């Protein structure tokens, strides 16, 4: 078997359960949207705006805690279990520290959305949805740390099973709280927020229980000590994580800004945009899983002193990421209104959403390529270039073009999506070039 074939198999075996985990994570949001959508398009728009604020702020904390990725993956590749344990401890400390500021930002959801030009009634609905999730900030970030801890050591089953069970629990709790079953009052959109928040907290607790109950920390742990709070160690996590937070934030905010732009166009456009962005995000979970596998493979191989193997893993991951999104694009282009109809049956919304799907399909390949490229850089510990590329692609070109096409040329929400496509293309091309010129094979240079 050639080294390339072996790498494809290794990466696929590692990526497959991560992909399912990511799909499961995303599916919770899809189920929320499907169930909330039955309340009407106002509720669907309120949930979409609420998600703009929750995920737009959580992504910074998520990026900061993912600063542990290059530290622990390379330490694991080098066989340094103590360094792996310290990395996850420091990641948990950072998660707790950053949770407070994020929670405070969530309390500002309504005034921020009104300031951003959204309808006051929708902003109030979004605020109620966000505040209901408030206690779950630390649970979400803690789960991210523990999942990265296991993934960096190629242990992927616990997060997979917990995510699948969490989907069942979340759907059941949504049914009870949104519509008022089993003796509970019908809470509508607020009930969906409560269900999401409770589910996130339970996921973190369940993963911690599984790790310690099954002894998965053995060989990659060290007793808690002052070393976990050492400023130099925490700053190392932040040094790697801050650019990741900026990179992920710039990318997510670009799509959140696009959602705000769609809101300026009207409720129909916002609802249609929400449906299509949800479908695109669901497809995005597959290359995102490949990206996370690439973080582990590239980091482990660099830590083991095999930069050529890490470069090979990088190219294989990029091929897989782009390939699966090519298949996704074909599905988007061939299914008409079948997928949007699962969210909402409003004829006006369906008409706009169906017209957007081919455009969304067009940017799928670029989306898959850029997210895997970002994962490769994270495994290397070279986290700054991706942030710079996102700044240029989305904010130098993508969003300005999206605004111009939507409002100056009269293309409406379709113009927003063509602008996003341009931004994704630029980021993907820049990351491909960087991996080719400055990739893992030159990690020491």
Secondary structure, 3 states (H helix, E strand, C coil): CCHHHHHHHHHHHHHHHHHHHHHHHHHHHHHHHHHHHCCCHHHHHHHHHHHHHHHHHHHHHHHHHCCHHHHHHHHHHCCCHHHHHHHHHHHHHHHHHHHHHHHHHHCCHHHHHHHCCCCHHHHHHHHHHHHCCHHHHHHHHHHHHHHHHHHCCCCCHHHHHHHHHHHHHHHHHHHHHHHCCCCCCCCCHHHHHHHHHHHHHHHHHHHHHHHHHCCCCCCCCCCCCHHHHCHHHHHHHHHHHHHHHHHHHHHHHHHHHHHHHHHHHCHHHHHHHHHHHHHHHHHHHHHHHHHHHHHHHHHHHHHCCCHHHHHHHHHHHHHHHHHHHHHHHHHHHHCCCCCHHHCCCCHHHHHHHHHHHHHHHHHHHHHHHHHHHHHHHHHHCCCHHHHHHHHHHHHHHHHHHHHHHHHHCCCCHHHHHHHHHHHHHHHHHHHHHHHHHHCHHHCCC
